[in-house]
């Protein structure tokens, strides 16, 4: 799941940013409020998971590993 | 946001600086800046063949710097926003740099036209404001974007036109008063302390999560405008937002004058606005629907189609269709303002924010940005759209939703 998330973030959201790893700090890499909204849509589409407001924290979205853990907990 | 008969559409960027200004350093950098970017001395002319407006550059020259020895910042910005010293349809500078002392500190005020810059463009300009490199830059940006044939554009824009055909069914309202001549540009800036900003962020996190800043601030701005409309009219208003959305996620490698933003039209119905949390969620769903139906590309094609004619020609049918309205408010949340620039001319930046002027309709704009853990809210309106009592209502609703007391407005 991390690999798919990284592919989405790299190719669809952050476009020109450098290589990402599962532990890259996504906020440092450029994940801003606009990018978060796009990422939420991709998560809904690819993983059929709708996240609640309480899930939308910087802590949960800091790395691909943490996002994957969040998605897994919602399935 | 430019509109015929309402003067040049200008915006001011206020950069609050630590310590006294260094006028010589600012003048030297302004000289280099003007020579580096010929578009800062260009004007627009419509081609007689394509009817598309094109920039005509003038001879390289320094960006004007005006040093004010004393005065009131609010008064100066009001005067600048209502001046016509920058006019994109005649030769002359497209940027002015004003410097004003503020006690032991000072402010730098950039005055600019919306036709040449957007919020991200200004961020990039600030990042190179103190450079003394006069080498002309070739990457001016999309000065003459190729827009395709009108037939192709119409086909691409059609889904957005169909979307707009659904809007008249709603009771879309703004603060524009029909029949009232638009007055001067007015504004109020609310700067929240770091403590108040933390309270605002904590309320947002509890209400809608930490990360949905764009729909959260758009929803509370919509509720503030709706609160004023309700004092005028018994029928509950629906809100049509003209929301600037960043086109690219990483603009760092884009040229200064690139058009970084696209305006999306998102509807927030009155039944979704009763509470802030559902309003935020509804706006996010509206954004998601816009994306999933691929309307951003259609909106872009429609914008390119509109570039071929003066604004009055395409705004008139929209106003007729929407019963005198174009949208309910202008709004933006630009996140961290000038995030990559800590200091200018060897002085630290204490705070920075935008003061855009708005046209009517809608006659009102509510803009948010952050800097140094401080949230700043700019209320911008046209005289005649908002009276003193309504300003109190607007401010009270905003502060109630933000969850804080009023800071001293400037």
Boltz contact constraints between the chains, C-beta under 6 A:
constraints:
  - contact:
      token1: [A, 13]
      token2: [B, 249]
      max_distance: 6.0
  - contact:
      token1: [A, 14]
      token2: [B, 249]
      max_distance: 6.0
  - contact:
      token1: [A, 14]
      token2: [B, 250]
      max_distance: 6.0
  - contact:
      token1: [A, 15]
      token2: [B, 249]
      max_distance: 6.0
  - contact:
      token1: [A, 15]
      token2: [B, 250]
      max_distance: 6.0
  - contact:
      token1: [A, 16]
      token2: [B, 250]
      max_distance: 6.0
  - contact:
      token1: [A, 16]
      token2: [B, 253]
      max_distance: 6.0
  - contact:
      token1: [A, 17]
      token2: [B, 250]
      max_distance: 6.0
  - contact:
      token1: [A, 30]
      token2: [B, 250]
      max_distance: 6.0
  - contact:
      token1: [A, 32]
      token2: [B, 335]
      max_distance: 6.0
  - contact:
      token1: [A, 33]
      token2: [B, 213]
      max_distance: 6.0
  - contact:
      token1: [A, 33]
      token2: [B, 214]
      max_distance: 6.0
  - contact:
      token1: [A, 33]
      token2: [B, 335]
      max_distance: 6.0
  - contact:
      token1: [A, 34]
      token2: [B, 246]
      max_distance: 6.0
  - contact:
      token1: [A, 35]
      token2: [B, 249]
      max_distance: 6.0
  - contact:
      token1: [A, 36]
      token2: [B, 211]
      max_distance: 6.0
  - contact:
      token1: [A, 41]
      token2: [B, 288]
      max_distance: 6.0
  - contact:
      token1: [A, 41]
      token2: [B, 291]
      max_distance: 6.0
  - contact:
      token1: [A, 53]
      token2: [B, 208]
      max_distance: 6.0
  - contact:
      token1: [A, 53]
      token2: [B, 209]
      max_distance: 6.0
  - contact:
      token1: [A, 56]
      token2: [B, 209]
      max_distance: 6.0
  - contact:
      token1: [A, 56]
      token2: [B, 210]
      max_distance: 6.0
  - contact:
      token1: [A, 56]
      token2: [B, 211]
      max_distance: 6.0
  - contact:
      token1: [A, 57]
      token2: [B, 210]
      max_distance: 6.0
  - contact:
      token1: [A, 58]
      token2: [B, 210]
      max_distance: 6.0
